[in-house]
Structures are given as C-alpha cells and as structure tokens.
Amino acid sequence: MTNKVDESSPLAPDGDDGKGVCYLCLGGGVDDDAGQPLRRDCACRGTDAGFVHLSCLTDYAETKSKQALDLREFRDPWYTCPSCHQKYQNELAIDIANKFVPFVRRQYPDDTQMQVESLYVKLCVLMGMLMRLQPRQKREAGVTADVLLSMIDRMKANALLLRYSWFEANAYHVHGMIALQEGTEESARRAVTHFEKALEVFEAIGDDEGIAMAKANRAVAKSIYEDDNSEELLETSQEVYELRVAKHGEGNEQTIRAGKKYAIDLHNANRRDEARELLTKLLATSKQVLGPHHSTTKEVEFALQEDDCDD
C-alpha cells in the first residue's frame, strides 16, 4: 500500500503531509483494498478531519441506510458528511451517489419508492454541478432524469405524494438546464418548454421556492432569443435569493449560490456597488460556513474578482 491523500480535492489541507487518517477504518494515509486514496470533499477543515476511503464510506452508508427509521435517515448518509453536516461535492459526491443506486436496487429490488429516492440523490448531485460536468456526465444526468420521470409516472396511479411531484419538477428542471447550456436559440426554446413543465408542477403543489426558481430559469432561457429582459432576470433572481434566505438561512449553500446569481444580475443591470456588497457578504459567509477551499466559496470569490476587473 502507498501513502496517499487525494490532493485533487479542493479541501486537501495546505501543507498536508499525505498522512491523513480515514475516520471510519482509522487507516492512516493509505489506499484502501481497491487502491483508492483517502478522500475529503465536504466542508471539514483542519489537517486530520473528514478524510475517508470511498469503500469505507460506502460500507458506512449501507449500514446506516439499513438501520434507518425514516427516508431522511435512509438518504442522508449518501449525500451529506456526518461530521460537518454539509453535502459532499465534486467527484466524491458523484462517486458515492453512484454507489447508492445499485445498493438500493440490490437491497430493495421491488420497492419503487426507495429506488426513486436513490435516483433523486444522484440527480441532485449532478444537477448541482451541471456547469462543470463532462458531456458524458451531462448525458448521464439526462438519462437519470428520464428514468426518474418514468418511475414517478408509474407511481401516480397510487396517489403520488407531494414529495415525488417535487422530484418530478426538478427532473424537468435538469432537462431544461442541459438544453440551456447548449447555447443555441433552438435549445433555449426547448429549455423554456422544460422549465414551464417544472413550473406547472411547482404551481400545482404550491411550492413558492420552486415556482420562483422555474420562472428565473425560464427568464434566462428567454434572454437568448428575446430582446432585453434584464428587468425580469433581476426580479426573478432576487425573488429566488430572498425566498432561500427566508426558508434556509443565509449560511445555506443553495442560498449562497442563489445570492451569487442575483449579484451577477445586479452587475449586469449596472448596479455594481450593490453587486459587490452582496458578493463580499456572501464570500464571508461561505468562508465561515463551508470553508475557504469549498467549491462554492471559490465560485463566489471568482465572481467578486470578475466584478472588480470590470471597473
């Protein structure tokens, strides 16, 4: 075995000597039996916190899911770090979500509800990184959304719960984001169609945050082929940000991301002082809650630098 820590992680500590310890097996600075290095991609900080082998994390998550008393306990070990209680990110998030789906298929082969839960975790992970995914991974996100929609459609015959309507709307949202990133007028029109389907479901279940998100993304897509709609873009992004602050708090990762989008729209509307003030606030919050090396912190920092460069 070789002494190795996954230095590709943005959270690998500065000056780490490669001798981290897996907090589950207590293996010090070594690969696991499959040759996988220690990983850390959450919001844990310091030189010895949060490092784990993927195989150990998978075993831990399987055990916790089998012991779960409710859906949250069933899902969360595959999605959030038990130490810092923040979501996994980057490749670790994808890798552990990809372990969740086959685990559920083996453990609950006839339970559609459990399989939908695991697919949705995977979709959420991919959805959060769509801008950075490789083409193959974007196709995988689209396929996952299609499978999820198909399974939810079959569940509707048995009094579909509001929870799964929300999953359905987000699957449409993923299709919209994938189409939007193609960057053409035709793909933008397809994106609008997907966002409007998401909006219809969100309106049916009365989800204000979802409604605002769908309207905001629809406005972005329409901006590609319509004349200036900067006022609508600004209004919708502000609404999403304010709803997330009210519902989740300023320190929530999704709130910070929504704030970054709102700040960019403020900048584009020539309200640069407000944009800079908001980005500065978001950066301080993200550093405190998620840490200075977290991908969200880095994105906000980059947006602030871009804002400064435009002066």
Residue frames as qw, qx, qy, qz and C-alpha x, y, z in Angstrom:
[[0.000, 0.886, 0.463, 0.000, 0.00, 0.00, 0.00],
 [0.417, 0.332, -0.008, 0.846, 1.11, 3.56, -0.72],
 [0.148, -0.555, -0.436, 0.693, 0.74, 6.63, 1.44],
 [0.101, 0.267, 0.484, 0.827, -1.65, 8.85, -0.48],
 [0.170, 0.581, 0.514, -0.608, -4.26, 11.53, 0.08],
 [0.422, 0.626, 0.552, 0.354, -6.42, 12.69, -2.83],
 [0.275, -0.382, -0.021, 0.882, -4.77, 16.05, -3.48],
 [0.035, 0.343, 0.573, 0.744, -7.27, 16.81, -6.27],
 [0.263, -0.738, -0.618, 0.069, -9.78, 17.69, -3.57],
 [0.107, 0.723, -0.019, 0.682, -10.10, 21.46, -3.10],
 [0.601, -0.731, 0.058, -0.318, -10.31, 20.70, 0.60],
 [0.864, -0.011, -0.274, 0.423, -6.99, 18.90, 0.90],
 [0.385, -0.891, -0.075, 0.230, -5.32, 20.95, 3.66],
 [0.357, 0.861, -0.315, 0.180, -2.46, 23.28, 2.80],
 [0.022, 0.651, -0.709, 0.269, 0.83, 21.65, 3.61],
 [0.915, -0.197, 0.190, -0.295, -0.68, 18.23, 4.28],
 [0.157, -0.592, 0.782, 0.118, 1.98, 15.57, 4.64],
 [0.613, 0.191, -0.657, -0.395, -0.08, 12.81, 3.00],
 [0.261, 0.015, -0.915, 0.306, -0.68, 11.00, 6.29],
 [0.539, -0.224, 0.053, -0.810, -4.35, 11.66, 6.90],
 [0.134, -0.004, 0.957, -0.257, -6.46, 9.07, 8.70],
 [0.390, -0.314, -0.659, -0.561, -9.73, 7.57, 7.49],
 [0.347, -0.302, 0.430, -0.776, -12.20, 8.45, 10.24],
 [0.878, -0.071, -0.079, -0.467, -14.04, 5.15, 9.69],
 [0.957, 0.046, -0.258, 0.128, -11.33, 2.46, 9.46],
 [0.462, -0.844, 0.229, 0.148, -8.60, 4.59, 11.08],
 [0.839, 0.196, 0.208, 0.464, -6.23, 3.58, 8.29],
 [0.244, -0.820, 0.064, 0.514, -3.50, 6.17, 8.31],
 [0.131, 0.754, -0.386, -0.515, -2.61, 7.75, 4.98],
 [0.269, -0.168, 0.896, 0.311, -3.03, 4.59, 2.90],
 [0.472, 0.052, -0.538, -0.696, -5.09, 3.37, -0.03],
 [0.773, -0.091, 0.411, -0.474, -7.98, 1.02, 0.66],
 [0.654, -0.070, 0.742, 0.132, -8.08, -2.55, -0.65],
 [0.627, 0.658, 0.409, 0.082, -9.34, -1.30, -4.03],
 [0.581, 0.104, 0.165, 0.790, -6.39, 1.06, -4.38],
 [0.004, -0.838, -0.316, -0.445, -8.49, 4.17, -3.75],
 [0.336, 0.224, -0.402, 0.822, -6.85, 7.03, -1.83],
 [0.120, -0.534, -0.592, 0.592, -8.25, 8.92, 1.12],
 [0.085, 0.568, 0.459, 0.678, -10.82, 11.50, 0.04],
 [0.121, -0.545, -0.504, 0.659, -12.20, 14.69, 1.55],
 [0.022, 0.241, 0.427, 0.871, -14.74, 16.80, -0.31],
 [0.267, -0.735, -0.623, -0.009, -17.23, 18.32, 2.11],
 [0.028, -0.884, 0.064, -0.463, -16.72, 21.26, 4.49],
 [0.823, -0.500, -0.068, 0.262, -14.47, 19.57, 7.04],
 [0.269, 0.878, -0.282, 0.277, -11.35, 21.57, 7.80],
 [0.556, -0.678, 0.478, -0.052, -8.02, 21.08, 9.51],
 [0.221, 0.568, -0.773, -0.175, -5.25, 18.60, 8.86],
 [0.000, -0.108, 0.988, -0.107, -6.96, 15.48, 10.20],
 [0.463, 0.304, 0.570, -0.607, -10.76, 15.86, 9.90],
 [0.649, 0.517, 0.107, -0.548, -13.08, 14.35, 7.34],
 [0.255, 0.482, -0.765, -0.344, -10.72, 12.06, 5.40],
 [0.774, 0.043, 0.530, -0.342, -12.29, 8.79, 4.31],
 [0.155, -0.128, 0.869, 0.451, -11.93, 5.91, 1.87],
 [0.538, 0.054, -0.327, -0.775, -14.74, 5.61, -0.66],
 [0.568, -0.085, -0.811, -0.111, -15.12, 1.92, 0.20],
 [0.210, -0.193, -0.723, 0.629, -15.37, 2.72, 3.93],
 [0.284, 0.154, 0.120, -0.939, -17.87, 5.50, 3.26],
 [0.574, -0.004, -0.582, -0.576, -19.95, 3.13, 1.12],
 [0.470, -0.167, -0.847, 0.185, -19.98, 0.47, 3.87],
 [0.039, -0.192, -0.513, 0.836, -20.92, 3.11, 6.44],
 [0.410, 0.108, -0.134, -0.896, -23.75, 4.48, 4.28],
 [0.565, -0.080, -0.748, -0.338, -25.11, 0.99, 3.59],
 [0.339, -0.214, -0.802, 0.442, -25.19, 0.19, 7.31],
 [0.107, 0.215, 0.320, -0.917, -26.90, 3.48, 8.17],
 [0.478, 0.044, -0.398, -0.782, -29.50, 3.04, 5.42],
 [0.528, -0.153, -0.829, -0.104, -30.36, -0.46, 6.64],
 [0.282, -0.309, -0.689, 0.592, -30.86, 0.94, 10.16],
 [0.085, -0.135, -0.085, -0.983, -32.85, 4.00, 9.03],
 [0.126, 0.434, 0.782, -0.428, -36.21, 4.75, 10.60],
 [0.377, 0.790, 0.294, -0.384, -37.31, 7.29, 8.00],
 [0.714, 0.628, 0.174, 0.255, -36.47, 8.46, 4.49],
 [0.059, 0.944, -0.283, 0.156, -34.12, 11.19, 5.63],
 [0.573, -0.570, 0.588, 0.016, -32.01, 8.75, 7.64],
 [0.857, 0.233, 0.440, 0.132, -32.10, 6.41, 4.65],
 [0.575, 0.765, 0.120, 0.262, -30.85, 9.03, 2.18],
 [0.109, -0.976, 0.182, -0.042, -28.55, 11.37, 4.07],
 [0.700, -0.479, 0.441, 0.295, -25.53, 9.06, 4.59],
 [0.679, 0.295, 0.483, 0.468, -25.11, 9.05, 0.79],
 [0.229, 0.830, 0.303, 0.409, -25.42, 12.81, 0.46],
 [0.158, -0.901, 0.167, -0.369, -24.01, 14.63, 3.48],
 [0.453, 0.342, -0.674, 0.472, -20.94, 14.30, 5.66],
 [0.638, -0.590, -0.495, -0.005, -21.79, 13.07, 9.20],
 [0.565, -0.262, -0.270, 0.734, -19.05, 15.29, 10.66],
 [0.095, -0.128, 0.028, 0.987, -19.62, 18.74, 9.13],
 [0.333, 0.555, 0.689, -0.327, -23.22, 18.04, 8.01],
 [0.303, 0.648, -0.221, -0.663, -22.60, 19.63, 4.62],
 [0.891, 0.408, 0.111, -0.168, -23.17, 17.99, 1.25],
 [0.678, -0.185, 0.493, 0.513, -20.38, 16.09, -0.44],
 [0.363, 0.829, -0.085, -0.418, -19.14, 17.86, -3.55],
 [0.206, 0.654, -0.648, -0.332, -17.21, 17.29, -6.76],
 [0.556, 0.237, -0.762, -0.233, -16.19, 13.77, -7.78],
 [0.008, 0.034, -0.897, 0.441, -16.71, 12.31, -4.30],
 [0.511, 0.237, 0.352, -0.748, -20.36, 13.35, -4.43],
 [0.687, 0.351, -0.400, -0.495, -20.78, 11.65, -7.80],
 [0.369, 0.272, -0.887, 0.061, -18.89, 8.54, -6.74],
 [0.146, 0.046, 0.834, -0.531, -20.87, 7.92, -3.55],
 [0.611, 0.307, 0.156, -0.713, -24.20, 8.66, -5.30],
 [0.620, 0.364, -0.596, -0.357, -23.24, 6.10, -7.95],
 [0.173, 0.118, -0.942, 0.262, -22.81, 3.55, -5.15],
 [0.394, 0.116, 0.523, -0.747, -26.23, 4.40, -3.69],
 [0.668, 0.269, -0.227, -0.656, -28.26, 3.49, -6.79],
 [0.620, 0.172, -0.753, -0.136, -27.03, -0.14, -7.17],
 [0.024, 0.075, -0.823, 0.563, -27.20, -0.66, -3.40],
 [0.518, 0.161, 0.335, -0.770, -30.90, 0.19, -3.42],
 [0.702, 0.269, -0.444, -0.487, -31.55, -2.00, -6.45],
 [0.445, 0.157, -0.870, 0.145, -29.94, -4.94, -4.65],
 [0.010, 0.034, 0.748, -0.663, -31.50, -4.29, -1.26],
 [0.415, 0.439, 0.492, -0.627, -34.98, -3.23, -2.42],
 [0.172, -0.022, 0.757, 0.630, -35.47, -4.70, -5.92],
 [0.038, -0.551, -0.776, -0.304, -39.26, -4.35, -5.80],
 [0.197, -0.743, -0.409, 0.493, -39.50, -1.04, -3.93],
 [0.392, 0.672, 0.297, 0.554, -40.06, 1.75, -6.47],
 [0.257, -0.956, -0.082, -0.118, -40.16, 4.41, -3.77],
 [0.661, -0.601, 0.264, 0.364, -36.69, 3.56, -2.45],
 [0.657, 0.188, 0.419, 0.598, -35.27, 3.41, -5.97],
 [0.160, 0.866, 0.261, 0.395, -36.74, 6.83, -6.73],
 [0.459, -0.878, 0.062, 0.119, -35.07, 8.18, -3.58],
 [0.693, -0.335, 0.372, 0.519, -31.64, 6.93, -4.67],
 [0.499, 0.483, 0.436, 0.572, -32.05, 8.21, -8.23],
 [0.039, -0.954, -0.201, -0.217, -33.06, 11.61, -6.93],
 [0.570, -0.719, 0.197, 0.346, -29.93, 11.84, -4.77],
 [0.630, 0.006, 0.468, 0.620, -27.86, 11.11, -7.86],
 [0.277, 0.738, 0.421, 0.449, -29.83, 13.66, -9.89],
 [0.276, -0.956, -0.085, 0.046, -29.35, 16.35, -7.22],
 [0.631, -0.484, 0.322, 0.513, -25.60, 15.76, -7.20],
 [0.505, 0.244, 0.521, 0.644, -25.36, 16.04, -10.98],
 [0.069, 0.877, 0.403, 0.252, -27.77, 18.99, -11.04],
 [0.393, -0.884, 0.002, 0.254, -25.55, 20.92, -8.64],
 [0.458, -0.496, 0.482, 0.559, -22.54, 20.51, -10.90],
 [0.688, 0.587, 0.424, 0.044, -24.08, 20.74, -14.38],
 [0.251, 0.947, -0.174, -0.098, -21.90, 23.67, -15.43],
 [0.165, -0.708, 0.683, 0.071, -18.75, 21.64, -14.69],
 [0.826, 0.007, 0.558, -0.084, -19.79, 18.20, -15.94],
 [0.146, -0.270, 0.764, 0.567, -18.22, 16.44, -18.88],
 [0.538, 0.124, -0.394, -0.735, -20.54, 15.74, -21.86],
 [0.474, -0.061, -0.877, -0.056, -20.78, 12.06, -20.82],
 [0.123, -0.237, -0.732, 0.627, -21.88, 13.08, -17.33],
 [0.350, 0.204, 0.049, -0.913, -24.45, 15.53, -18.71],
 [0.569, 0.027, -0.653, -0.499, -25.91, 12.72, -20.80],
 [0.367, -0.144, -0.873, 0.286, -25.99, 10.60, -17.65],
 [0.119, 0.211, 0.452, -0.859, -27.88, 13.37, -15.85],
 [0.505, 0.145, -0.281, -0.803, -30.44, 13.45, -18.69],
 [0.552, -0.037, -0.812, -0.185, -30.87, 9.68, -18.60],
 [0.192, -0.168, -0.781, 0.570, -31.27, 9.75, -14.80],
 [0.307, 0.195, 0.191, -0.912, -33.95, 12.45, -15.13],
 [0.577, 0.086, -0.531, -0.615, -35.79, 10.37, -17.76],
 [0.460, -0.095, -0.876, 0.108, -35.72, 7.22, -15.62],
 [0.023, -0.189, -0.608, 0.771, -36.92, 9.20, -12.62],
 [0.435, 0.156, -0.069, -0.884, -39.80, 10.75, -14.59],
 [0.580, 0.020, -0.716, -0.388, -40.82, 7.32, -15.89],
 [0.356, -0.153, -0.853, 0.348, -40.85, 5.78, -12.40],
 [0.123, 0.210, 0.420, -0.874, -42.75, 8.71, -10.91],
 [0.497, 0.079, -0.366, -0.783, -45.31, 8.49, -13.72],
 [0.557, -0.117, -0.813, -0.126, -45.96, 4.87, -12.76],
 [0.218, -0.180, -0.716, 0.638, -46.28, 5.85, -9.09],
 [0.267, -0.045, 0.003, -0.963, -49.03, 8.36, -9.88],
 [0.590, -0.225, -0.642, -0.434, -51.52, 5.51, -10.08],
 [0.623, -0.386, -0.627, 0.264, -51.01, 5.05, -6.35],
 [0.285, -0.935, -0.212, -0.023, -51.73, 8.53, -5.02],
 [0.626, 0.370, -0.182, 0.662, -48.39, 10.20, -5.72],
 [0.462, -0.691, -0.306, 0.464, -47.10, 12.10, -2.70],
 [0.135, 0.989, -0.014, -0.055, -46.19, 15.79, -2.93],
 [0.513, -0.622, 0.488, 0.334, -42.58, 14.80, -2.31],
 [0.595, 0.060, 0.673, 0.434, -42.40, 12.98, -5.63],
 [0.351, 0.872, 0.322, 0.115, -44.12, 15.77, -7.51],
 [0.183, -0.925, 0.259, 0.211, -41.23, 17.90, -6.31],
 [0.582, -0.281, 0.655, 0.392, -38.80, 15.30, -7.65],
 [0.558, 0.551, 0.572, 0.240, -40.68, 15.34, -10.95],
 [0.159, 0.983, 0.083, -0.043, -40.40, 19.11, -11.25],
 [0.323, -0.774, 0.464, 0.287, -36.67, 19.01, -10.59],
 [0.653, 0.054, 0.667, 0.354, -36.19, 16.32, -13.25],
 [0.428, 0.805, 0.360, 0.196, -37.79, 18.70, -15.77],
 [0.147, -0.963, 0.164, 0.154, -35.52, 21.42, -14.42],
 [0.576, -0.417, 0.581, 0.396, -32.43, 19.31, -15.13],
 [0.585, 0.436, 0.579, 0.363, -33.56, 18.74, -18.72],
 [0.168, 0.967, 0.184, 0.060, -34.04, 22.49, -19.04],
 [0.337, -0.837, 0.343, 0.262, -30.58, 23.27, -17.71],
 [0.645, -0.099, 0.628, 0.425, -28.95, 20.75, -20.03],
 [0.464, 0.679, 0.477, 0.311, -30.75, 22.27, -23.03],
 [0.054, -0.995, -0.034, 0.082, -29.90, 25.80, -21.88],
 [0.496, -0.645, 0.438, 0.383, -26.20, 25.01, -21.74],
 [0.688, 0.322, 0.509, 0.404, -26.19, 24.06, -25.42],
 [0.233, -0.506, 0.063, 0.828, -26.31, 27.80, -26.01],
 [0.075, 0.171, 0.627, 0.757, -28.39, 27.98, -29.20],
 [0.422, -0.036, 0.035, -0.905, -31.71, 29.69, -29.79],
 [0.713, -0.079, -0.568, -0.404, -33.35, 26.34, -30.58],
 [0.541, -0.110, -0.754, 0.356, -32.01, 24.71, -27.42],
 [0.038, -0.014, 0.405, -0.913, -33.09, 27.74, -25.38],
 [0.597, -0.095, -0.210, -0.768, -36.65, 27.29, -26.65],
 [0.724, -0.116, -0.679, -0.050, -36.51, 23.63, -25.62],
 [0.308, -0.001, -0.640, 0.704, -35.23, 24.75, -22.22],
 [0.338, -0.108, 0.127, -0.926, -38.21, 27.08, -21.84],
 [0.734, -0.132, -0.478, -0.464, -40.55, 24.14, -22.52],
 [0.638, -0.095, -0.699, 0.309, -38.88, 22.08, -19.77],
 [0.113, 0.030, -0.466, 0.877, -38.89, 24.97, -17.29],
 [0.501, -0.147, -0.100, -0.847, -42.58, 25.57, -17.97],
 [0.754, -0.176, -0.611, -0.163, -43.30, 21.90, -17.22],
 [0.454, -0.072, -0.631, 0.625, -41.41, 22.29, -13.94],
 [0.151, -0.109, 0.182, -0.966, -43.33, 25.49, -13.23],
 [0.642, -0.222, -0.405, -0.612, -46.65, 23.74, -13.82],
 [0.712, -0.223, -0.648, 0.152, -45.80, 21.03, -11.27],
 [0.297, -0.021, -0.472, 0.830, -44.47, 23.53, -8.72],
 [0.335, -0.175, -0.024, -0.925, -47.64, 25.61, -9.06],
 [0.703, -0.245, -0.555, -0.371, -49.80, 22.50, -8.63],
 [0.696, -0.300, -0.565, 0.325, -48.14, 21.69, -5.30],
 [0.249, -0.944, -0.130, -0.172, -47.84, 25.32, -4.17],
 [0.768, -0.292, -0.010, 0.570, -44.05, 25.41, -3.83],
 [0.087, 0.984, 0.037, -0.153, -43.13, 29.12, -3.82],
 [0.361, -0.661, 0.530, 0.390, -39.39, 28.50, -3.97],
 [0.546, 0.114, 0.747, 0.362, -39.77, 26.10, -6.88],
 [0.361, 0.830, 0.424, 0.033, -42.08, 28.49, -8.71],
 [0.058, -0.944, 0.188, 0.265, -39.55, 31.31, -8.36],
 [0.467, -0.414, 0.670, 0.401, -36.68, 29.07, -9.50],
 [0.541, 0.387, 0.695, 0.274, -38.59, 27.89, -12.58],
 [0.246, 0.939, 0.238, -0.043, -39.53, 31.45, -13.53],
 [0.237, -0.830, 0.371, 0.343, -35.95, 32.62, -13.06],
 [0.493, -0.192, 0.741, 0.413, -34.54, 29.88, -15.27],
 [0.471, 0.645, 0.585, 0.144, -37.23, 30.46, -17.87],
 [0.086, 0.976, 0.005, -0.200, -36.24, 34.13, -17.97],
 [0.367, -0.592, 0.586, 0.415, -32.58, 33.17, -18.51],
 [0.524, 0.180, 0.761, 0.336, -33.53, 30.88, -21.39],
 [0.342, 0.832, 0.437, 0.023, -35.77, 33.50, -22.98],
 [0.144, -0.876, 0.186, 0.421, -32.98, 36.07, -22.81],
 [0.494, -0.202, 0.670, 0.517, -31.16, 34.10, -25.51],
 [0.242, 0.337, 0.710, 0.569, -33.80, 34.74, -28.15],
 [0.039, -0.878, -0.476, -0.036, -35.83, 37.68, -26.85],
 [0.207, 0.720, -0.112, 0.653, -34.98, 41.37, -26.71],
 [0.136, 0.350, -0.594, 0.712, -33.71, 42.84, -23.44],
 [0.679, -0.537, -0.398, -0.304, -35.41, 41.23, -20.43],
 [0.401, 0.276, -0.592, 0.642, -32.80, 42.25, -17.85],
 [0.396, -0.362, 0.273, -0.799, -35.52, 43.60, -15.54],
 [0.905, -0.156, -0.161, -0.361, -37.27, 40.22, -15.46],
 [0.758, 0.197, -0.529, 0.328, -33.94, 38.41, -14.90],
 [0.114, 0.360, -0.505, 0.776, -33.15, 40.68, -11.97],
 [0.606, -0.310, 0.139, -0.720, -36.60, 40.41, -10.39],
 [0.937, -0.075, -0.271, -0.206, -36.74, 36.63, -10.60],
 [0.664, 0.212, -0.551, 0.458, -33.20, 36.06, -9.29],
 [0.116, -0.389, 0.420, -0.811, -33.88, 38.44, -6.40],
 [0.775, -0.261, -0.010, -0.576, -37.04, 36.53, -5.54],
 [0.895, 0.039, -0.436, 0.083, -35.23, 33.17, -5.52],
 [0.409, 0.310, -0.541, 0.667, -32.48, 34.55, -3.28],
 [0.322, -0.357, 0.314, -0.819, -34.87, 36.17, -0.80],
 [0.876, -0.187, -0.167, -0.411, -37.04, 33.05, -0.59],
 [0.823, 0.098, -0.491, 0.268, -33.99, 30.90, 0.13],
 [0.131, 0.367, -0.494, 0.777, -32.75, 33.30, 2.79],
 [0.579, -0.311, 0.159, -0.736, -36.17, 33.17, 4.46],
 [0.940, -0.076, -0.176, -0.283, -36.52, 29.39, 4.21],
 [0.920, 0.061, -0.265, 0.283, -32.98, 28.08, 4.63],
 [0.516, -0.780, 0.054, 0.350, -30.95, 30.93, 6.14],
 [0.272, 0.903, -0.297, -0.147, -28.01, 32.92, 4.80],
 [0.285, -0.593, 0.748, 0.089, -25.48, 30.17, 5.53],
 [0.830, 0.219, 0.505, -0.094, -27.15, 27.53, 3.37],
 [0.422, -0.205, 0.608, 0.640, -25.09, 26.53, 0.33],
 [0.278, 0.546, 0.685, 0.394, -28.04, 26.88, -2.06],
 [0.071, -0.939, -0.267, 0.203, -28.81, 30.32, -0.62],
 [0.351, -0.636, 0.341, 0.597, -25.22, 31.40, -1.26],
 [0.380, 0.105, 0.711, 0.582, -25.41, 30.13, -4.83],
 [0.144, 0.784, 0.582, 0.165, -28.71, 31.95, -5.40],
 [0.212, -0.893, -0.050, 0.394, -27.13, 35.10, -3.97],
 [0.411, -0.328, 0.522, 0.672, -24.23, 34.81, -6.39],
 [0.283, 0.454, 0.706, 0.465, -26.68, 34.60, -9.31],
 [0.042, -0.915, -0.395, 0.068, -28.56, 37.65, -8.02],
 [0.346, -0.730, 0.181, 0.561, -25.30, 39.59, -7.65],
 [0.397, -0.011, 0.633, 0.664, -24.31, 38.78, -11.24],
 [0.148, 0.693, 0.626, 0.325, -27.70, 40.06, -12.44],
 [0.217, -0.907, -0.165, 0.320, -27.20, 43.22, -10.34],
 [0.417, -0.442, 0.415, 0.677, -23.84, 43.72, -12.01],
 [0.306, 0.270, 0.701, 0.585, -25.35, 43.24, -15.48],
 [0.013, -0.846, -0.512, -0.149, -28.02, 45.83, -14.61],
 [0.324, 0.568, -0.150, 0.742, -25.21, 48.32, -13.83],
 [0.568, -0.753, 0.041, -0.330, -25.89, 48.18, -10.09],
 [0.710, 0.340, -0.528, 0.318, -22.28, 47.27, -9.43],
 [0.091, -0.477, 0.561, -0.671, -21.94, 48.69, -5.92],
 [0.790, -0.206, 0.235, -0.528, -24.86, 46.54, -4.76],
 [0.926, 0.226, -0.300, -0.038, -23.41, 43.52, -6.57],
 [0.447, 0.458, -0.597, 0.485, -20.00, 43.97, -4.93],
 [0.372, -0.416, 0.476, -0.679, -21.54, 44.48, -1.50],
 [0.913, -0.075, 0.075, -0.393, -23.61, 41.31, -1.82],
 [0.847, 0.324, -0.398, 0.141, -20.71, 39.22, -3.15],
 [0.161, 0.518, -0.605, 0.583, -18.46, 40.43, -0.33],
 [0.615, -0.301, 0.401, -0.608, -21.09, 39.39, 2.20],
 [0.961, 0.115, -0.090, -0.235, -21.63, 36.02, 0.50],
 [0.635, 0.465, -0.545, 0.290, -17.90, 35.33, 0.39],
 [0.129, -0.462, 0.627, -0.613, -17.51, 35.97, 4.12],
 [0.796, -0.133, 0.279, -0.521, -20.47, 33.71, 4.88],
 [0.922, 0.280, -0.251, -0.091, -19.27, 30.93, 2.60],
 [0.397, 0.513, -0.642, 0.408, -15.76, 31.01, 4.07],
 [0.354, -0.372, 0.583, -0.630, -17.19, 30.77, 7.58],
 [0.835, -0.001, 0.292, -0.466, -19.75, 28.03, 6.91],
 [0.940, 0.337, -0.005, -0.046, -18.23, 25.99, 4.07],
 [0.722, -0.409, 0.289, 0.477, -14.57, 26.88, 4.37],
 [0.081, 0.772, -0.285, -0.562, -12.17, 28.82, 2.13],
 [0.096, -0.309, 0.838, 0.439, -11.43, 25.88, -0.16],
 [0.499, 0.399, 0.737, -0.222, -15.03, 24.81, -0.84],
 [0.330, 0.285, 0.627, 0.645, -16.12, 24.96, -4.48],
 [0.025, -0.858, -0.493, -0.140, -18.99, 27.34, -3.68],
 [0.371, -0.803, 0.014, 0.466, -16.62, 29.70, -1.86],
 [0.447, -0.195, 0.502, 0.714, -14.28, 29.62, -4.83],
 [0.228, 0.569, 0.641, 0.463, -17.14, 30.42, -7.23],
 [0.153, -0.938, -0.303, 0.075, -18.22, 33.45, -5.18],
 [0.463, -0.627, 0.228, 0.584, -14.61, 34.59, -4.90],
 [0.414, 0.111, 0.596, 0.679, -14.19, 34.34, -8.67],
 [0.090, 0.785, 0.545, 0.280, -17.43, 36.31, -9.25],
 [0.297, -0.900, -0.104, 0.302, -16.15, 39.05, -6.95],
 [0.480, -0.376, 0.419, 0.673, -12.82, 39.18, -8.77],
 [0.318, 0.422, 0.640, 0.557, -14.64, 39.40, -12.11],
 [0.069, -0.912, -0.404, -0.021, -16.74, 42.26, -10.74],
 [0.393, -0.764, 0.127, 0.496, -13.60, 44.12, -9.67],
 [0.487, -0.086, 0.556, 0.668, -11.93, 43.56, -13.06],
 [0.247, 0.656, 0.603, 0.381, -14.86, 45.20, -14.86],
 [0.180, -0.889, -0.218, 0.360, -14.31, 48.52, -13.07]]
